Amino acid sequence: MKRNVVLVLLALTMAAAPLLGMGQAAAAPKIIKISNGLNEKHPVLIAQGEFKKIIESRLPGKYEVQVYANSQLGDDVRATEGVRMGTLEMVNTTAAPITGLVPEFNVFDLPFIFSSEKEADAIFDGPVGAKLLALLEPKGLKCLAYLENGFRQLTNSVREVKTPEDLKRLKIRTMQNPIHLAAWKALGANPTPMPFSEVFTAMQQKTIDGQENPIPTIYLQKFYEVQKYTTLSGHIYSPFLLLINKKLFDSFPPEDQKVFQEAATEASKFERQLNRKMNTELVAELRKAGNIVTELTPEQVALFRAAVKPVYGEWVPKIGPQLVAEFQKAAAAAK
């Protein structure tokens, strides 16, 4: 009798073994890849390390967040399309790749619409920012958070730039963005769209004279090695958008969605603080490296603002006068 019981138990154990293996396979963590075009030392990548830590600690064993730098998974345009189509889970991108889908996002590219980080925060963390993000969802994208790219500054290898007159005939790399192109043409430069990954070599080979990006990007990409002059023009404030495929996000249990949202919000706050601290420190480092850094006076900034005024006349009707007015009202209230 005892022998029969042992045989039955052994048979049950052997029968259950494949099922146990199936359970273990099903419990493998879901891989979440995040594409970035930035250097791994950039505040955004550091903040995504925090995002990863929060997700994996609060939802142990359920998700593995993999952060990719330097356009390893493709440039922002390709990666954003991958997230839309569901072939990639997440991307950190500027607004540029989505303006074709949601034209309202062009509002971020209007030159000098922000004059401080405080104004930008008022938009991102308020109802106007939320209204914009809601427009992404019918396009298959869910934005978990705005992160900070920052105020874009000008560098070049030819001469110090203090007024629009100094920009004449300078070949400046820009993003493939119609407002950016219009703004630089209005300022007298020769804007040249180019993938970010090609910029350093193009400046090194004198294919272009300069480029424009926030200070952390300028320093961490070592653009100062091939650019002698930096002008703190602050002409455009550029956010990053932390995007996830909408269907994927909707497939998560509600408690997991909550953790992803909380992790993104915490990472965003962390990144903005770090980016602003680094911005101040790296301007000093640029000077130490021999870069000639020019700070514009209010009178000089006024000249740049006046030169790009026609851009507003062309683009505000396309973006939506009401949205632009809401932006300007919220920014003014934050001053």
C-alpha positions in Angstrom: 0.0 0.0 0.0 2.8 2.4 1.0 4.6 1.5 -2.2 1.6 2.4 -4.3 1.2 5.8 -2.6 4.8 6.6 -3.3 4.4 5.7 -6.9 1.3 7.9 -7.2 3.0 10.9 -5.7 6.0 10.4 -8.0 3.8 10.3 -11.0 2.0 13.4 -10.0 5.3 15.2 -9.4 6.6 14.2 -12.9 3.3 15.3 -14.5 3.5 18.7 -12.7 7.1 19.3 -13.7 6.4 20.7 -17.2 3.6 22.9 -15.8 6.0 24.3 -13.2 8.5 25.1 -16.0 5.7 26.9 -17.9 4.9 28.9 -14.9 8.5 30.0 -14.5 8.7 31.0 -18.2 5.5 33.0 -17.9 6.9 34.8 -14.9 9.9 36.2 -16.9 10.0 40.0 -16.6 8.6 42.1 -19.4 11.4 43.9 -21.2 10.8 47.6 -21.6 13.4 49.2 -23.9 13.8 53.0 -23.9 15.5 54.7 -26.9 17.6 57.8 -26.5 19.7 59.9 -28.8 21.8 61.2 -26.0 25.0 60.5 -24.2 24.7 58.2 -21.2 26.0 61.0 -19.0 23.2 63.4 -19.9 20.7 64.2 -17.1 17.9 62.4 -19.0 19.8 59.1 -19.1 20.7 59.5 -15.4 17.0 60.1 -14.6 16.0 57.1 -16.6 18.3 55.1 -14.3 16.1 56.4 -11.5 13.0 55.4 -13.5 14.3 51.9 -14.0 15.2 51.6 -10.3 11.7 52.7 -9.2 9.9 50.3 -11.6 12.0 47.3 -10.8 11.9 47.9 -7.0 8.2 48.5 -6.7 7.2 45.8 -9.2 9.9 43.2 -8.5 10.3 40.5 -11.2 7.5 42.0 -13.4 9.5 44.4 -15.6 13.1 44.9 -16.8 13.8 48.4 -18.0 16.6 48.6 -20.5 18.0 52.1 -21.3 19.7 52.7 -24.6 21.9 55.7 -25.4 23.4 57.3 -28.5 20.7 56.4 -30.9 21.5 52.6 -30.6 17.8 51.8 -31.4 17.6 54.5 -34.2 17.2 58.3 -34.3 14.3 60.0 -32.6 12.1 59.9 -35.7 12.6 56.2 -36.3 12.3 55.3 -32.6 9.1 57.4 -32.1 7.5 55.7 -35.1 8.6 52.3 -33.6 6.8 53.1 -30.4 3.7 54.2 -32.3 3.7 50.9 -34.3 4.5 48.8 -31.2 7.9 47.5 -32.3 9.6 49.4 -29.5 8.3 50.0 -26.0 9.5 53.6 -25.1 11.4 56.6 -26.4 12.7 59.8 -25.0 12.3 62.4 -27.8 12.0 66.1 -28.5 8.7 67.3 -29.8 10.0 67.5 -33.4 9.1 63.9 -34.5 5.5 64.2 -33.4 4.6 67.7 -34.8 3.5 65.9 -38.0 1.0 63.9 -36.0 -0.1 66.6 -33.6 0.7 70.1 -35.1 -0.2 71.7 -31.8 3.2 70.5 -30.4 4.8 73.1 -32.7 4.0 75.6 -30.0 7.2 74.6 -28.1 9.3 75.6 -31.1 8.1 79.2 -31.3 11.2 81.3 -30.6 11.4 83.1 -27.2 7.9 81.9 -26.1 9.6 81.0 -22.7 12.0 83.3 -20.9 12.7 81.1 -17.8 12.5 77.5 -16.6 9.8 78.6 -14.1 7.5 79.5 -17.0 8.2 76.2 -18.7 7.3 74.3 -15.5 4.0 76.2 -15.2 3.1 74.8 -18.7 4.3 71.3 -18.3 2.8 70.7 -14.8 -0.4 72.6 -15.5 -3.6 72.2 -17.5 -2.1 73.4 -20.8 0.6 70.8 -20.7 -1.9 68.1 -19.9 -4.2 69.2 -22.7 -1.4 68.8 -25.2 -0.5 65.3 -23.9 -4.1 64.1 -24.3 -3.7 64.8 -28.1 -1.1 62.1 -28.4 -3.2 59.2 -27.2 -5.4 58.8 -30.4 -2.1 58.5 -32.3 -1.0 55.5 -30.3 1.3 57.3 -27.9 1.1 57.9 -24.1 3.4 60.5 -22.6 4.4 59.6 -19.1 6.2 62.9 -18.4 7.8 66.0 -19.7 11.5 66.1 -19.1 13.8 69.0 -19.7 16.0 69.5 -22.7 16.4 73.1 -21.9 17.1 76.4 -23.6 18.9 76.0 -26.9 22.1 77.9 -27.2 24.2 78.7 -30.3 27.7 77.5 -31.0 29.9 78.2 -34.1 33.5 78.1 -35.2 33.6 81.4 -37.2 32.9 84.4 -35.0 31.3 85.7 -31.8 27.5 86.2 -32.3 25.9 89.2 -30.4 23.3 90.3 -32.9 21.4 88.8 -35.8 23.8 90.6 -38.1 26.6 88.4 -36.9 24.7 85.3 -38.1 24.6 86.3 -41.7 25.8 83.4 -44.0 26.6 81.1 -41.1 25.6 77.5 -41.9 23.9 76.3 -38.8 22.7 72.8 -38.2 19.1 72.6 -37.1 16.6 69.8 -36.6 14.3 69.0 -39.5 11.6 71.3 -38.1 9.9 74.0 -40.2 9.7 76.6 -37.4 13.4 76.2 -36.6 14.2 76.6 -40.3 12.0 79.7 -40.6 13.5 81.2 -37.4 17.1 80.8 -38.5 16.3 82.1 -42.0 14.7 85.2 -40.4 17.8 85.7 -38.4 20.0 85.7 -41.5 21.7 82.3 -41.1 21.7 79.4 -43.5 19.9 76.6 -41.6 21.0 73.1 -42.5 18.9 70.1 -41.2 21.0 67.1 -40.3 20.7 64.0 -38.0 22.1 64.6 -34.6 24.5 61.7 -34.8 26.3 63.4 -37.8 26.7 66.9 -36.2 30.2 66.5 -34.6 31.8 65.2 -37.8 30.1 67.8 -39.9 31.5 70.6 -37.7 34.9 68.9 -37.6 35.0 68.8 -41.4 33.7 72.4 -41.7 30.6 71.1 -43.6 28.6 73.4 -41.2 29.7 76.4 -39.2 27.7 75.7 -36.1 24.7 74.2 -34.3 22.2 74.9 -31.5 21.5 72.8 -28.5 21.2 73.1 -24.7 24.4 73.4 -22.8 24.5 69.8 -21.3 24.3 68.5 -24.9 27.0 70.9 -26.1 29.4 69.9 -23.4 28.7 66.2 -23.1 29.0 65.7 -26.9 32.3 67.6 -26.7 31.2 70.1 -29.4 33.5 72.7 -27.8 36.4 70.7 -29.3 35.3 71.8 -32.8 33.5 75.1 -31.9 35.2 78.2 -30.5 32.1 80.4 -29.8 29.0 79.8 -27.6 26.2 82.4 -27.5 23.7 82.0 -24.6 20.8 83.0 -26.9 18.1 80.9 -25.2 16.1 81.2 -28.4 14.0 78.1 -27.9 13.1 76.1 -24.8 12.9 72.5 -25.7 11.3 69.7 -23.7 11.7 66.0 -23.9 8.7 63.6 -24.0 8.9 60.2 -22.3 6.6 58.2 -24.6 5.3 54.7 -24.3 3.2 52.7 -26.7 -0.4 53.4 -25.7 -1.7 49.8 -26.3 1.2 48.4 -24.2 0.5 50.8 -21.4 -3.3 50.0 -21.5 -2.4 46.3 -21.2 -0.7 46.8 -17.8 -2.8 46.2 -14.7 -4.0 49.5 -13.1 -1.6 49.2 -10.2 1.3 48.8 -12.6 0.2 51.8 -14.7 0.2 53.9 -11.4 3.7 52.8 -10.7 4.9 53.7 -14.2 3.3 57.1 -14.0 4.7 57.8 -10.5 8.2 56.6 -11.6 8.1 59.0 -14.6 6.9 61.9 -12.5 9.7 61.4 -9.9 12.3 60.9 -12.7 11.1 64.1 -14.3 11.5 66.2 -11.2 14.9 64.7 -10.6 16.0 65.3 -14.2 14.9 69.0 -14.2 16.8 69.8 -11.0 20.0 67.9 -12.3 19.8 69.5 -15.7 19.6 73.0 -14.3 22.5 72.4 -11.9 24.6 70.9 -14.7 23.7 73.8 -17.0 25.3 76.3 -14.7 28.3 74.2 -13.9 29.0 73.3 -17.6 29.0 76.9 -18.8 31.9 77.4 -16.4 33.5 74.3 -17.8 33.2 75.5 -21.4 35.0 78.7 -20.4 37.7 76.6 -18.8 38.1 74.6 -22.0 38.8 77.9 -23.8 35.4 78.4 -25.3 34.4 82.1 -25.8 30.9 82.3 -24.1 28.8 85.3 -24.8 25.9 86.4 -22.6 23.4 88.6 -24.4 22.2 91.8 -22.9 18.4 92.5 -22.8 18.8 94.9 -25.7 20.6 92.3 -27.8 17.9 89.7 -27.0 15.3 92.3 -28.1 17.0 92.4 -31.5 16.7 88.6 -31.9 13.0 88.7 -30.8 12.2 91.4 -33.3 13.9 89.5 -36.1 11.8 86.3 -35.6 8.5 88.1 -35.2 7.4 87.1 -38.8 7.7 83.5 -37.7 4.8 84.1 -35.3 2.7 85.7 -38.0 3.2 82.5 -40.2 2.9 79.8 -37.5 0.4 81.0 -34.8 -2.6 80.5 -37.2 -1.3 76.9 -38.0 -0.8 76.0 -34.4 -4.0 77.6 -33.1 -4.2 81.2 -31.8 -6.1 80.0 -28.7 -3.5 77.5 -27.7 -0.7 80.0 -28.1 -2.6 82.5 -26.1 -3.1 80.0 -23.3 0.6 79.3 -23.4 1.5 82.9 -23.2 -1.0 83.6 -20.4 0.3 80.7 -18.3 3.9 81.7 -18.8 3.2 85.3 -17.9 1.4 84.2 -14.7 4.5 82.3 -13.7 6.9 85.3 -14.0 
